Amino acid sequence: MKIVVLVKEVPDTYGDRTLDLETGLAQRDVGDRVLDEIGERALEAALSHADAAGDVEVVLLSMAPEAATTSLRRGLAMGAASAVQIVDEGLVGADLGLTAQVLAAALQRIGFDLAITGNLSTDGTGGVLPAMIAELLDVPAATALTSVKIGDGDVSGARASDAGTMELSAPLPAVISVTEALPDARMANFKGIMAAKKKPFEKLSLDDLGIDPLDPEWSRSIMIGVSEKPPREAGVKIVDEGDAGEKLADFLIENRLA
């Protein structure tokens, strides 16, 4: 079985995040860059199954700038067998449509039985890529899973909702996404770090995948403006002078909160 785990390098969630006001893109060099935690949990799900089942190949896949190679090496050190990184200047500022097309094309090239992603990244928080990729590949999608069980020919898991919990299953090949309810990822040890230096690491371009980033069929989003978030203002303070209830009700009505 081949499991491909989609991972993403993101600005450290514990640091400040800023946008370039000229390009509208995240300034990724301001602070530390790390593998997204939700992607690490997806990798842990794949590695745990590989530990239990034996004959399982775990491959990392990422669409990322050249500098993200170091973060992907960390995923190899955790236990993945190989990595594929899509690097191309034509992907700078790619929208969700183009990103989905590129990742789907890469999955077709690599070959997979199961593709695992996080349910949404901590930088873009789009949350739609798993379903978009599955649609392009014409395979089942089981998204936002809080537990995962991988069988020989199927995958199953639970998804929480406001009304309760539902059990999902899909035949392989399939695409699934997981939530932060899954276990934390394992730490890379010294042996894994040394082994990662020798593991296969392939880099692909858009030409390798046969994709034109300027094709209007896939690049549909146009940024028309970007501005800095205004500073927070002091909230309204209501002093109880015997009429606090009325003042509160007026405030809620005025702000359409009631």
N, C-alpha and C positions, 0 to 999 in steps of 0.2 A: 504494500500500500504506500502511496505517496501523498503526504499531507503538505500543502503549501500554506504557510502562515504569512499573511500580509501585515507588515509592520511599518511604522512611520517614525521618523525622527522629528521631535517637537521641541520648542523652547521649554526649559525646565519649568514645571508648574509652580515651583516655589519661588520663582523670580518674577520680576515685572515684565509685562509684555507690551510692546509698542508697535505701531504701524508706521511705515514710511509714508508720510503725507503726500509724497509725489507719486509713488507707484501704487499705494494702497496695499502693499504686501507686508507681511510680518517681518520685523527686523530680527532675523534669526541669529545674528552674531552679537547681539547685545549681552546675552548671558549664556549659561550653559545649555548645550543641546543634548537631549537624551532620547532613548527609545520611549515611545509613549507607553505608559503603564498598562493601558488596556491591551496593547499589542503584546506586551510581555505576558499577560495573563492568557491570551490566545496561544502564544508559544508554549506556555506551561501545559495547557490542555493537550497540545500535540505531543509534547515530550513525555508527558505522563502516560499517554496511550502507547507511545513507542516503547517505553520502559516495560509496560505490561504485556504488550503483544509481541514484541521482538522484531518481526520482519516489517519494519515501518521506516520509511525515509522521510525526514522532516526538512523542508526547504524554506528558506526565508525569501520573501519577495518585497521589494520596496521601490517606489518611484521617488527618488530623492537626489539632491545635489551631490556633487563629488565628495564634499566634506562629510557626508553622512556615512561614509565607509567605516569609520571608527565605531559608530553606534551599531552597525550591522555586525561587525566583528564581535561585539559583545553578545549578540544573539547566537553566533556560532560558538562562542565560549560557553554559553549556557547548555549547548547540546545539539543545536541544529546541524545537519550534515553538510549543507551547502547554502549559498546565498546567491541571489540574482538582484542586481541593482540597475534600475533604468535611469540613465543619466543623459540629459539632453537640454541644451539651452532653449530649445523650442517649447519646453514644458514649464518655463518660469511663469508663474501666475496662472497655471492651468485651472480651468473650472472643473466642476464635478463631472460634466459630460465627457470631457476629454480625458480626465483622470480615469474614469470607469473604462473607457475604450482602451486606454493604454494597458491597464492592469488586466483586463479581460484578454487582450491579445497576448500578453506575457504568459498568462496562465495556460492559454492554448499552446503556446510554444513549449512551455516547460512540461505540460501534461500533469494531471492531478486526479486523485480520487476524491479528495476533500480539500476545500479551501476554507481557512479559518481567519476571521478578522475580528477586531474589536467592534463594538456596536457604534461608537463614534469617537473621533479623536478629540484630544483636549485642546487643540488649537482651532481647527475649523468647525468642529462639532456639527458636521453636516448630517451624519447618521443615515445616509441613503446609499452610500457606495456598495455595501454588500448586496442589496436588492438589485441595484443597477447592473452590477457585474454578473449576477446570476441570470438576469434577463438577457444580457448580451450573449452569454454562453448557453442559454436555453437549458439551464439546470435548475433543480429545486433550490429554494432559499429558506432557511430556518433562522430567523433573526432574533436578537436580544435574548439569547438563552442564558438562564441562570445556572444551568447544569448541562453537562454534555456526556453522552455515552456513545462511543464509536464502535460499531460492529463490523463484521466482515463485508456486508453489502449495504449497510445503512447507517444513519446517524440519528440520534434522538436526544431530546432534552426538554427542559421545562422553561416556560416563559411566564413571568409574573405580569398581571394586569390589575386594574382597579377592581375588577369583579372576582379575582381569584388567581388560580394558577392553571395553565393549560399545558398538556403534554404534546410535543411535536415530534414527528419523525419524517425522514426523507430518504429515498434510495440514493446511493452513490452513483455517479459523482454529484456533489452538491456543494453549496456555499453556505456557511453558517457564520453568525456573528455572536460574540459573547459579551456579557456585562461584567461590571466590577464585582459581581457576586461570586465569580470563580476564584479559586485560590491564588494567592500571591505567587509570583514567579520565583523559581529557585535562584540562588546566587551562583555566579560563575566561580569555580575554584581555579587554583593555579594550573592544574593539569588541563582543564578546559581552555584556559587562556592560551597556553602554549600550543595545544592541538588546533585552535582556531586559525593560527597563522598558516597552517598547511591545508586547510579545507578548501574545496573548490569555491571560487568567487567569480561569477560571471557578470560582466557589465554590458548592457544593451543600450542601443540608441533607438530613436524613432525610425530610422532607416531599417534597422534590424527587424522592427515590428511592422514595417510597411504602413506607417501612419503619417499623415500630413497634419501637423498641428493647426494649420490655417484653414482646414476644411470647415466650412460653416456648418456642416452637419453635426459637428461635435463641439466646436468652440462657440457657444451661444451667449455667454454672459459678457456684458460690457459694463465696465466700471464708469460711472458718470460723475462720481465725486467722492471725496473722502475728507473727513475733518476730525480733529482731535476731540475726544470725549470731554464735554464741559466739566469743570470741577463740581463736586457735590456741594449743594447749598444746604444751609441749616433748615431743618424741618419746622413745621408749624407747631408752636407750643400753645396748648390750651390750659389756661389757669382756671381752676374751679372757683367760681364766685357765686356758686349756687345754680349756675346755668350751664355747667360743663357738658351735661348730656345734650342740651340743645345745640351748643357749639359743635360738639362732635358730630351730631347728626347733620348739621349744615355743611360741615367739612366733607363728610362722606358723599352727600348729595352733590355738592359743588364739583367734586372730583370724580363723579360717576362711579363711586365705590359702593353705593347702596341701591 
